[in-house]
């Protein structure tokens, strides 16, 4: 560890907005906790009062000022920190840090950048430099050209051939990016992109490929591990913040997984990142061909998800690595037993589902793309993809109960709703399956991997089988409880009830499927199914938690209460 670092300045994420919210509060708060543990005085700049990191006692000194170079320079002049952390406040902090470096402010006040060097940050953020750096080690990137004028954009698009995607450099949440199929769309998108950034990258579109992410950690001794890999439910073309994300990846072959893992480690070593980074790939679903989309030399929203999904405190470890520690010197502060040099292995599935509030805005386009519109997200954990997905859909605050048995959603054109992604496409898939659309038909319209569609079809299949027991709801009116219980205990229904719980059905979903809701309110119907479950012994195994905790100490905080 660096012995001469006594005071550190941390740049927060700035004002609350889309693409810049609680995910970076988590990262910054963890970094401040790491500094406090080392006895280092911390100075935080973050104007967002609705955060944990600005709470009393988290940082030693807090400035509620904009994360902009002119404000930060004045604070540096006053506080005279020994070091600065740039990777914990998202894109805003990163951009500010690069500007301070280029203006000579950091050199003027002898402020050391802790963790990833600024040149490595520039190499990942400047799209032209990024491609050149990866070319040096033979890593494939999407065929592209960096442009600084609208005329250059037009020329590049015609050389690459439509369709293309425009990406703004140094942009937050995919701001200013979008797909273009013709000159008219290109000119409109280019003007928007240049309003956010002086550099725009024109890329050949790989729409329909899988999008895969790896969270990688490296210390100053060149030790590397991959903490978590994730897979987007939606194919390339939708921003990661707009897509359902699954961890660990479910559809990769062993060969694909290890190939991309090895490439991620090769990239982080070559660029020279110290701490944590996020590598995003496009993967051809028909082969092992790949392209690196981007490398985030910072903590990202995916990092927050990976930390909570695996029990590996990425931001905390990254801050310690920035202070000069090696991975082998650190313990995992969550498990208290495993080393930070230990890669987590998950025996459960984690699903992240975005939340939108598009109904609040009149005239807003509901179509999703490469620029973020979501305002939040939820994370759900389960033994199966189906269970985790259904839990997550219940949590997003849209009045849904899971993948099926929701209130009626009016979708006039199912095929278009599948082809053009919106905030309700997951429910459009449910409706399509209930109307008889096959997996292959839905795959052709959405390009969503068939494995995911088969799992969704499984949920619909269980729901259809539950509906065959609709006569149970009629029996309640004229049968005595003991007589009814004989029917409930019938092996075929008891087994189906057990299966439904394993795959994430709530008691109310089951009640609605078998028709109980017709004669009573939602709460009463759910309680009846709950009572049946308890009579049949279909309950969570709470008494086995201590045994499981002893057997799997690395996952103690995330142990799942399964159904027997």
N, C-alpha and C positions, 0 to 999 in steps of 0.2 A: 504493500500500500504506500501511496505518496505521503511522506511525513510532513511536507511543507504546506499542505492544503489545510487551512484553518477555517476559511469562510467560502461558501459556494453559493453562486447565484443560479436559481432554477427558473427557466422560462415556462410559464403555464400556457394553456391553450388559447387564452383570450376570451372574447365575448361569446356567449352562447349562440350557436347557429348550427345549421345542418352540416354534418361532417365534422363537427367540433363541439363535443359535449362531454358527457360523463365518462366515456371511455378513456379520455386523457386526464380526467380528474383522478381516476384509479392509478394511472401510471405515475403521475406527479406525486400523489400521496404516498405511494410505495417508495419512491426515490427519496422523499423527505424523511421517511421513516428510517431508511438505510443511512442517511447522513447523520441523523440523530443518534443512531446506534454507535456510530464511529466518533461521536463527540464533536462533529463538525458543525459550525454555525451556518444556518441556512437562511437565504434571502429569496423570497418568492415574489414574482411579478405575475399577477393574474387579476384582471378586472371582473372576473365572473364570481360574484359573491355566493352563488348557489352551488358551491362545491365543498367537498370534505377538506381539500388541501388548504383552503383559506380559513378553516375553522381555527379557533384559538388553540394554541399549543402544538399544532402540526408543524408549522414553520416558525423559526425564531423571529423573523421580520417579514411582513407581508405588505406589498405595494399594490393597491387596486388601480393600476395604471394599464393603458393599452400596451400590448406586446408589439411595440413598434420601435425601430432603431433609435429615434430621437429621444424617446422616453427612457429606454433602457440605458442609453449612454449617460444620461444625467444621474440615474440611479447607481450605475457603475462608478461614476465620478465621486458620488457621495459615500457609497458603501465600501469601495475598493476590495472586491472579492478576489480570492486567489484563483478560483476556477469557476467555470460556467458549464451547466448541463443543458444541451440543446435538444435532446432526443425524447423528452418526456411531455412535450406540449403540442404534439402533432405537427402538421404542416406549417402552421402559423409560427411556432417557435423556431422551427428549422429554417424557414425563410428569413426570419429576423436575425438568427445567428449568422447566416451566410452574409447578410448585409453588413452586420457589425464587423465581420472578418474582412470583407472587401473594402470597407471604409477605413480600416486600420484602427478601429476603436479598441479591439481586444489587445492588439499589440501596444497601443499607446498606454493603456492602463495595466499592462502585464497580466492580463487575465488568460489563464490556460484553459483551452477547451478540453474537457474531460470525456473520455470515451472515444467515440469515432472522430477522427480528424476531419476538419472542415472540407479539405480537398476530396475526401471520400464521399462526403455528403453531396458536394457539387457534382462529382462523377455519377452519382445515382439520380440526381435531380435534373441535370442538363441532359436532355434526351440524346443529343448528338454525341456528347462525351460518353454517355452510358453505353451506347451501341459500340463505340470504338473500344471501350474498356473490355466488354465481353467478347468482342472479336479477337482480342489478344489471347484469350484462352480457349477459343474455338467453341464458345457457347452461343447457341442460336438465339437470335432476337427476331421480332417481327420485322419484315422488310419495311423500311420507313425512311423518311427524310425530315430533318429538322428545318423549319422555315421561320423567317422573321418578317415576311410581308404576305399580303393576300395573294399577290401575283405568284410568289414562290409556292404558295399552297396549291394554287390552281395547276401550275406546271407539274408539281410533284404528284398530284392526284391523277393527272392524265398519263404520267409515266408509269405509275403503279397500276392504274386501271381500277375502275369502280367495281364493287363498293370499297370505300375506305373509312377509316375512323380518324377523327381529329382529336388529339390530346394536348391540353395546355400544360406546359412545363411549370413546376413549382405551384401547381393548383391543388386546392383543397376539395376532397370529396368528389373528384372527377369533374370539377367546375369547368364549364366551357367545352366539354368533350361531347362527341356524338358521332353517329354513323351517317354517312352521306352516300346516296346512290346516283346523284347527278350534279351538274354544275350549280343549279339553283340552290339545292340543299347545302352544297359545299361553301358557296359564298356567304350564305346566311350563318352557317356554323363557324366559319373562319372569323367573321366579324365579332361574333360572340366570344370566341376563344381568345382573340387578341385583346379584348377588353379586360381579360383577367391576367394575361401573361404576355411578355415580349417575344416568347418563343412558342411555336406550335409544331407538334410532330404529326406528320401525315403517315398513317400506317395502312398497310394492306389488311383488309378485314378478314378475320378468322372466325366470324360469327358461327356458332354451332359447335365449336370445340369445347372441351371441358376446361373449367378453370380450377386450378389446384394451388394451394398456398402452403408454404413451409415456414415455421417460426424457428429461426436459427440463432444460436448464441455463440460468441467467440470471445476469448480473453486475450490479453496482451502477449501471452505465451504461445498463441496460435492453436490453443485447444478449442475444439468446436463440438457442439451437439445440436441435434434437431429436437426441439421440445415437443412440437405438435405439428401434424399435417392436417389440412382441412380441404374439403371439397365443396364447391358450390353446387347446390341442387339445380340451379339454372345454368344453361351453357353460357359461354363467352358472349358478351354483348350487353349484360346487365351488371352494373356496378356491384362489387362485393357487399357494400352496405345496403343494397336493394334486394339481395338474394338470400334465400334460405341457405345456411351453411352447415355442413355436417362434419363433425370431428370424432374419431379419425376418419379418413376417406374410406368409402365403402365399395367403390367400383374399380379401384386400381388393382392391377395384377401385382404380384410380388416383384416382378421385374420392373414394372413402371414405378412402383413406390421407391425402390432402392436406386433406380437411375436418377430420379428427380431429387432424392435426398443427397446423393453424391454430388450432383450439380450445384445444389444450394450451398453445400460446404465449400466447394471449389470457388464459387462466386464470392462468398463472404471473405474468404481468405485473400483472394486476389485484390478485391477492392480495399481491404484493410479495415473493415468495420470492427470496432471493439464495443461489445455490449450485445444488443439484440437487433435483429433485422428480420424483415418479412420479404420472402421471395415469392412472386406470383407467376404462375405458368399458364400457358394455353397448351392443352394436350389433345392431339388428334384422336378422336374416339375409335378410329378404324386402324390405328397403328401406334407405334411408340414415338412418333414424331412429336416434337414439342417446340415451343418458343417461350422465351422469358418475356413476360409483359413488363414487369417493373420490379425494382428492389427498393423497399422503403428502409432507409438507414436510420430508423427511429422506431419507437413503440407506436403501434397503430391500433385501430379498433379491433383488429384480428388478434393483436397481442393480448388485449384485455380478455377476449373470449378464450384464447388458448390458456391463459393463466388460470382462469376460473374452471375451465374444462379439465385441466390436467392436475391441478394442485401444485403447479410449479410457479413460484412468484417471479415472473419474468422481469418486471420493472425493478423490483428490489435487487435481484441478482445483477441486472444491467447496471444499476447505479454503483454497486460494489465493484463491478468490473471496471467501471469508469475511474474509480479511485485507485486502480492498480492491482486489485486482487486477481488471483487465478481461480478458475472454476474448481480446481481440486482443493482450494483453501476454504471454500464456502459450504455451509450446510443449507439444505432446503428448509427455509424458515416456516414452512407450512407443515411438513411431515415431521420435522425435528430429528429425523433419523437418517434419511438418505442424503447423499452429497449433491451439490448443485451440478456435479459432473455426471449425474445419473439421468438417463433419458426416461421419462414417464412411459408406462405401457398401460393402455386403457382396456378394461374389460367391460366397458359400457359405451353407449353412444350419446353424443351431445349434439343437440340441434339448436342453432340460433335462427330466430325468425324476426324479420324487421317489422316495425310498426309505422304506419303512415297516418296522417291526419288530413288527407287531401279533401275531405268533405268540408273542411273549414274555409276553403278558398274557392270562390266562384270563378269558373272559367279555366281552372287548372287542368292541364292534360294529365290523364291518369296513366298514360303509357310509361313504362319504366325503361331506362336505358343506361348509358355509361356515366350519367351524372346523378348524384344522390338526391332523393326527395324524402327519404325516410327520416323520422324524427326520434327514433328510439328502437330498441330491440329487446327481445327476451331470450333467455337460455333455458333449455329443458334437458334433463338427463333421464335416460332409461336404459333398460337392457336391450331393447330393440329399437330400430329406426322408427317403426310405427308408433311405439309407445311415446318416445321422446317428441315426435312430431305432434301427436294429438295433445300432449301436455302443453306444448308451446303454443299451439293454436288457441287453447283455452285461456292462455295468459296474456294475449296481446291486447285485450281490452276492447275487442270489436263485437262482443256479444256472441262469440262462437263457442261451441262446446267441443270441438275437435274437427276431424276431417269430414265427418258425416253427422247427420241428425242435427243440423243447424236450421235456423230460420230460412225461409225461402229467399234465394237470391235471384233476381230477374236478370237473365242473360239472353238478350234477343238473338245474338249470333254466336253460338258456341264455338264454331270453327275459328272465327276471327278473335274471340276472347282467348283462345289457346295460342294462336299464331302471334298476336300482338300482346306482349306481356303487360299486365296491369297489377295493381295492388291486390286484386282479388283472383289472380290466375289459379292459385292453389284450389280455390273453391269452384272455379270453372272446370278444373280437372275432375273434381268429385262429381259435379253435375254431368259431365260428359260420360263418365264411367257408368253412372246410374242410368243414362239414356242409351247405353249400349255401345259406346265408342270403345274400340279395342286398343290394347297397349301399342300396337304398331301404328295405328292411326294417330293416336295422341303423340307418339314419338315423332312422327313425320311433321306434325304441326308445331311442336314445341322444341324438339331436339333435346329434351330432357332424357337422361340415361334410362334405358329400359329397366334397369335394376330398381331404381326409385319408383317407376311406374308400377312395377310388379308388386312392390310393397304397398303402394296406395290401393291397388286392386285387391290386395289381401284384406285391407281394412273394409272395403266395400263388400267383399265376400262375407266377412263375419257379420256385418250389418244386415245383409240379405238373409242370412241364416237366422239371426235374431228375430227378424220380422215374421218368420214362420211360426213363432210362438205368440202371435198377437192374441190368440184365444185366452192366454193367461189373464189378460186384463179383464176379460168378460167374466172369468170365474170368480174374481174377487168379490163381485156383487152378491153372489148367492152361495158361495162355499164357506164352510167353517175354516178357520186358519189351519187346523190340523189336517183337514182333507186337502186343502190347497198345497200344504207342505209336501204331501205325497207326490203331487204332480211336479213341484219345484225340484224335488230330489231325484226325479227321473234322470238316469245317467246322461242322456243326450243333452238335456238342458243344463245340468250341473257342469258338464264338461265345457259346453259352449260359454257359459257364464265365466268360468275360470279362464278360458282362452281370451274372451273379450277384455277381461281385466289385465291380462298379461300384455295385450297389444294396445293398451292405453285408453280404453273406453271408460268414461266416467259412469257413475251410477245413473245419472240422469240420461245420458246417451242411451244406455240400455233400456231405461224406462220408456223413453220416447220410441225406441225401435219396436218394443212389444206392445205399444199402444196405451200404456198407463196414463200418459199425459192427457188423454182425451177426457177423462172423468175427474181429474184433480189438478192442482197446480204443480209446477215444476219441482218445488221443494218436497212436497208430499210424495210425488212419484219416485224421486231419487231415494228418499228414505225407505220406501218399501223395498226397492232393489237392495239397498244396503242391509236391510234386515234379513232378506233372503240369503245374501252372501254370508253373513255372520252365522246363520243357521247351518249353512253348508261348509263352514270353516274356511271360506275363501277370504283370507285376511293377510295383511302384511306380516312378514316374519320379523317382528321387533325383537324377539328373544334371542335371535342369532347374531345381533349386531356386534356384541363383544367378541364373539368367536371370529367373525369376519374381520373386525378391526385388528385383531392380533395376527391374522393370516395375511392381511393386505395393509400394512401400516402406511404405505405411500398414498393410499386413497381413503384414509380414515375419514376425512371431512366430507367425502363425496359418496359414502357407501349408500347403496340403493336398497330400499326396503322392497324386496320382491314379493310376489304373490305365490303362495304354495298351491 
